[in-house]
Amino acid sequence: MAKLRKREQAREHLQESQVRAARAEKEQALAEEQAARARRERAEVEERTRLAEQEARQRAATAQEHATAAEQLRAKAEKLAPGLADGHGNRTDGVAGPGQPTGGPAGPDQPAGGATRR
């Protein structure tokens, strides 16, 4: 009787061993899939980062080109009309530029008074 009981217990252990082995294989496969997914996602993030950094470098280069062109144009303007490019739009020839007050009375299309608060 004890021998039969031992054999039955051994069979149960063997069956439990097979169930756990199958469970372990399944978990291992899931772990490998998860690791592969994480590697893919990391690669995608790194690629997006690389592209964003490349775009930022291109924008910075474009900004530098615009700044250089602006400085060259300012220098040309200063050479053609000294004082015109002083940053204030002041003219040294005594003529008011567009949008500058003439110092005279308000015209018919310009109100004489300031804004009032109500």
Secondary structure, 3 states (H helix, E strand, C coil): CHHHHHHHHHHHHHHHHHHHHHHHHHHHHHHHHHHHHHHHHHHHHHHHHHHHHHHHHHHHHHHHHHHHHHHHHHHHHHHHCCCCCCCCCCCCCCCCCCCCCCCCCCCCCCCCCCCCCC
